[in-house]
Amino acid sequence: MRRFVTGLAVLLAVTAGLPAADKPGDTGEFKTMIQHYWEAWSTLNPDKAAPPYAKEADAVFFDLAPLKYNGWEEYKTGVKQVFASAASATIVH
């Protein structure tokens, strides 16, 4: 659970500096996409968060521990193991 919380903290820190979609003529599409991303991960179900991720077997994903996952299936399995100890999550930006 500590790794999961630390991972969320890192993700939040990285995205906290993203500019809001408030320029004239900006539809906020990126902001909406990020909101859907956080909502999907808040379900603790990697299948719901999967659509924007590459599914090729040679895709590499990095996280806290283990640092490297080879392919989406390996990453999804690792994430499920981390989430298994969590009852719920709320991820907001």
Secondary structure, DSSP 8 states (H G I E B T S, - for coil): -HHHHHHHHHHHHHHHTS--S-STT---HHHHHHHHHHHHHHTT-HHHH-TTS---TT-EEE-SSSSEEESHHHHHHHHHHHHTT-S------
